[in-house]
Amino acid sequence: MPLAELAILACAILLWAALSRPLATAPLTPTLVFVFVGLVVGPAGLAVAGFTLQDTTVHLLVELTLMLVLFTDAARIRLDVLSHEASLASRLLLLGLPLTVVTGTVLARWLFPGWSWAECALLGAILAPTDPALAQAVVLRTDVPGRVRDALNVESGLNDGLCLPLVVVFASLAGAMSGRLEPATSWALFAAAQLLLGPAAGLVIGFAGARTVERAVEANHVTGDFRRLSTVGLALLAFAGAGLIGGNGFLAAFVAGLTVARAAPALRTSIRTFGASEGELLALLTFMVFGAALLPQALARANATTIAYALGSLTLVRMLPVAVALAGTGLRPATILFLGWFGPRGIASVLFGLLVLPQAEHLPPALVATVFLTVALSIVAHGMTAGPLSRRYARHLSGQARHRPGGREHGPALNVPPRSGHSRVPR
């Protein structure tokens, strides 16, 4: 990267670090800042540096970031929370997530009638995962009920990994229908190998590796720094091991994270620390690339149809399934609306979009552009509304509790750690 662009990036990191605490609940989110930095650097800056979206360095950044996001998200969530009576995330994941994919698919089919069902489903699956890091003021505020924060945290920690198999299947099917794969059954064989061998590698490597690292830690053979690096080594080994046997490395990393969290709970703190520092930096760099190279292309392709889908994805496609999934829980309407709105599209959707970008010539030109346009709108809309709506929601609940008690928002909370490294911010 040229020195001028590198200096801009460094200044953005230093400035945000210096003001990170007072800005923790501000409308100006780190994601928005780095997307803006990317716009400042611009495609010209990447071109001068010799980078393109097909460059191996960019692909390495994307793959490494997606792998670590999947691994660290899975490792910070205990699967037993889904069966806990206080967990709303099980409803959001097991009912709301499939309905979101279906609703997004139907909306795409209506707005893009020339697309195949596989292409419509691919768009719906890419935009289904949520990322509350874009609305960190919600998950950091102690006046927002812990049960509500838990729902957003657990949902976002698992829905990216749950959507990944759908992205793989629909991308393979869309490619097969375009004639990319021959014979016609090849897409099924490819998808089956990806979906079966990847998780198998993640399970074996995650379990054996976690136990090995845990025993070394118990024997006091591992220093603090290498304790963090060893867990990242497990993610890399799962990713590479799956690729060597024909499986999907990203699925392997996700399953390895789930396995490590179950087999060696003591390592979760090390994984969470890495994800909150090095992992977050990689995510912000990815958003800078998004602002520099992807957002300008998405804006250039924007039209009434793509904008309509983006707006529908952030509202109807998210909020209707959430309302259905949470029906009968005893939550107040304001809470259901709050959970429905704060389903921002972020790092997972960007990375999934970049993942299918190499086969974009076999997909509708508007598909990937619609993904990036939706993410851009989400970055602005959810980042700007997180603080004000959280304060208003908390005040509303306080007033409702005095006059009409009975809402279940204040039930037992699990205090699931947020993805970011920030501490809770009382207001």
N, C-alpha and C positions, 0 to 999 in steps of 0.2 A: 504494500500500500504506500502511495506517495507520502512524504513527510508532512505535508499540509493536512491531508485527510487523517493521518495518524495523530497529529496534534489535536485536531478537532475531537477525535474519539477519546483521547486521553483527557482532554479538558472536560468532556461530558462525564466521564467516570469520576474524576476528582471532584467536580462540582456537585454531582449527585451524592457522592460519599460524604462531603462536608455538610450537606443539608438533608441527609436521608431521614433523620429523626423528625424534624419539623414538617417535612414534606410527606411523612408516612401516610397521612390521611388527606392530603391535598388532592385536588383534581388533576394536578400535574403528576402523572405516574411515570416511573422509570421507563416503562415500555413506550409511552408516548414520546418521551425525550429522545430515546434512541431511534425510534422511527423517524423523528424529525432530523436527527443527526444524519441518518441515512439519506434523507431527502436533500440535505445540504451537500453531502458528499456526492450524491447523485450517480447516475449510470456512467457519467463521464469519468468520475473519480475511480470507479471500478475498472473502467476500460484502460485508463492510464496505468493503473496498477497491473494490467494484464489479466484481470479476472473477468470471467463470464459465468453465467449460470451453469455452463457445461464444464467449468474448470474443476479439476480434481480437488483443489483446496476448498472450494465452496461445497462440493459434495461431501468432503471429509467433515467440514464444520456441521453440515446438516445431519449427517449420519451420527456423528458423535453426540450432538445435542439431543436428537430424538432418542438415542439409546439411553443416555443418562436421565432424561426426563422420565422415560418409561420405568427405568430401574429404580430411581429414587422415589418416584410417586408410589410405586407398588410397595417399596420397602417401608415407607412411613405409615402405611395403612394396615392395620390388623384386620384380617378377614372376619374375625369373630365379631367385629363391630356391626357387621351386616345383620347378625341375628340378635343383636342387643335390642331390648324393647325401646330404647331411646333413639334408635337410629331411624331417621327418615331416608337415609341414603339408599337403603335396600329398595324402597319403592321407586326412588328416582332412577336407580340403575337397572332394576329388573323389569320395571314397567315403563317408566318415563323414557329411558334411553331407546328401547326398541320403537316406541311410539314416535319419538323424535325423528329417528331415521325414516320411518314409514311416512310421516307427515312431510318431511323434507323431500322425500322421493316423489310424493304425489304433487307437491307444489312445483317441483322441477318439471314433471311431466306436463303439467298444465301450462307453465310459462314457456317451456322449451319443447313444443310438440314434436319437433324433428329428432329429438334425442331418443336413444333406446332406453328401455327400462333399466338396464345395467348402468348406463351412464348417469341416469337420474339418481339411482340408488348410490352410486359412487359419490356424487355431490352431497347427498343427504348424510352419508356416513362420514365424510371428511369434516363436515361442519357440525357434527353431533357432539364431540367432546367439548367440555367447558374448561375455563382457566380463570379461577378467581384471583390469580395474581394481577389480572388487569383491573380488578376492583378490590384491591387489598384493604381499602378502608372498611370494607364489610367484614372481612374475616379477622381484622385486628381490633375491632371495637368491642370493648367489654360490655357496652350497654345493649348490643345486639345479643339476644339469647344464645347461650352456648349450643343449644340443640339445633338452632338454625345455622350457626357457623359450622357445626359438625357436618350437617347435611351437605353444605357446599364443599367443604374440604374433602370428605370421603368420596363424594360423587366425582369431583375433579381428579382425585388421585387414582381412580380406577377406570373412568369411562374412556380415557385415551387408549389404554391397553385393551379394553373390551371392543372398541371400535376398530382397532387395527386389523383383526381378522376379516371384518367386513370390507375394509378398504382393499385388502389383498384380494379377496374373492371377487369383488365387484370390478376392480381394476383388471384382473385377469380375464373375467368374463367379457368386459367391454372390449379388451384387446382382441379376444378370440372372435367376437362378433364383427370386428372390423377387418378380420382376415389376418391379424398379426400372428396368430398361433395356428399351426397346422400339425396334425389333423385336428378336427373340432374337439376331440376329447382331451387334447393336450392341456387346455386350460384347467380342466378338472384335476388332472394328475399333478400339474404344477401346484395348484392351490392346496391339494391334499398334502403334498410333501411339505409345503411351507407351514401349514397349520398343524401338522402332526409332529414333524421332526424338530421344528423350532421349540415348541413348549417342552418336548422331551429333553432336548439338550439343556434348556434352562432349568428344568427340574433337577436333573442329575448333577449338573455343575453347581447350581445354587446350593443344593443340599450338601454335597461333598465338600465344596469350597467353604461354605459357611461353618461347617463343623471343624474343618481344618484350621481356619483363621481363629475361631473361638477358642480352640484348645491352645493355640499358640499364644493368644492373649492371656488366657488363664495361667499359662506357664511363665508369663511375664517376658516373653521373647519378642514382643512387638512394641515399638515405640508409638507415641501418639500419632505422629504424622503418617507413619506407615500403616497404622490401623485404618486410617481413612483411605489411603491409597489401595490397601489390600481389598477393600470392599469394591472399589471401582475396578480393580483388576478382575473381580468376579464377573462384573457386568461385561467387560471386554472379552473375557474368556467365553462367556455364554454366547455373546454375539458372534465371535469368530468360530466357535465350535459348531454352532448351528449352521453357519454358512458352509463349513467344510463338509457337512453331511447332507446338504441340500435343503436345509430348513430356513425359516425366516429368523434372522438375527435379532430383529426388534422384538418379536414375540418371545424369543428366548430371554432377552434382557428383562422383559416385563415379568415373565414367570420366575426368573431367577430372583428378582426383587421380592416377589411374594414369598418365595421359598426361604430366602435369607431372613425375612421378617419373622417367619414361623419357626425356622430351625435354630436361629441364633438371635433372639430378641435384643441381646446386649449390643449388637452391632448396629441397631437402628439409629442410635445417636450419631455414630460416625458417618453413616450414610446421609443423614439429615443435615449434618454440618457441611459435608461436601456439596450437597445439592443447594444449600443456602448461600454458598460463596462461589466456588468454581462453576457449579452448574448454572447458577443464576447469571454469571458473566457470559457463559456460552449462549444462554437464551437471549440476553440483551444484544450480543453480537449478531445473532440470527435475525433479530428484529431490525438491526441496522442494515443488514443485507436486504431485508424485506423492504425497508424504506427506500433504499438506494436503487434496487433493481426490479423489484416485483410490483410495488405499489404504482410507480409510473406507468407500467404496462397495463395494470388493472384499470387505472383511471382512463387510459387511452381507449380501452375497450368498453368502458362503461356506457350503458344506454338505459332506456326506461325499463327494459326487461331485467337486466342484471341488477339494477338498483332495486326494483320491486322484489326480486328474490332475496337480496341481502336484507332488506327491511323485514320481509316476511320471516326469514330465518331467525332474526333476532327477537321477533315478537311471537307471531302465531305458531311457528314451528317449535319454539321452545315452551311457550307459556301454556298452550293448550294441553300437551302431554303432561306437563307438571301438574296442572289442575286435575287431570284425570288420575294421575298416579297418587296424589295426596288426598283424594276424596275419601271421606270417612275417618280421617286422622284426628279430627277435632281441632285442627288449626284454624285460626281466624282467616277470613278472606284476604286481609292485608298481608299476612305471612305467605300465603300461597302466591299472591301477586309478586311479593318481594323475591321469593325463591325463583319464580318464573322469569322475572326480569334479569336477575343476576346469574345468568348463564352465559358469560362472555365467551366469545370465540377467540382463541389466542394461539399459543405456541404449538399445540398439537395440530391444529388445523393448518397452520403455516407449514409445518414439517411434513404433514401428510400430503399437502399440495405439492411441495417440492419433491416428495417421494415419487409421485406419479408424473412429474414434469418431464422426465426422459421419454415417456411414451405419449406426450401431449399431441404429437402429430397424428396419433390414432384416436384422439378424443376431440370432442367439440371445442373449437377455439375459446368459447366463452366459459368453459367449465372451470379451469384453473383461475381465470380472471375473476369469476364470480366468488370463488373461495377467498381470494386476497382482498377483494372489495368488501366482502362481509366482515373479514377480520379488521380491516381499516376502520369501518364504521363502528365496530364493537370497541376498538381501542379508545376511540373518542367518546362514544356514548356512555359506555360503562365506566370508563375512567372519570369522566366529568360528573356523573351522577352518583358515584359510590358514596362519597361523603355526605352530600346533602340528603339523599334518600335514606341513608342509614340513620342519620339524626332524626329525620321526620318519622321514620318507622319506629324508632325507639321511643320517641315521645308519644306516638299513637298507641303503642302497646301499654305504656305507663298509664295513659288516660283510660284505656279500655279496661285494664286490670282493676282500676278503682271503681268503675261504674258497672262493668259487666264481667265479673271474674269467670273463669272456666276455660280459657284458652290453654292449649297444651304446649305452647311455645316454650314455657319455662320448665319443662320436664327435665329429668336427669340428663346431664351432658357428659360426653366422653372426653372432651378437651383434646380433640385431635390436633396435632401440631400443623400449622399452616405450611404451605410449600416454601414461602419466603423465610428469610432469617429474622424478620422483624418480631419484636415482642408485642404483646397485646397493648392496645392504646385505649385507656379509659376516656370516656367523654360524658 
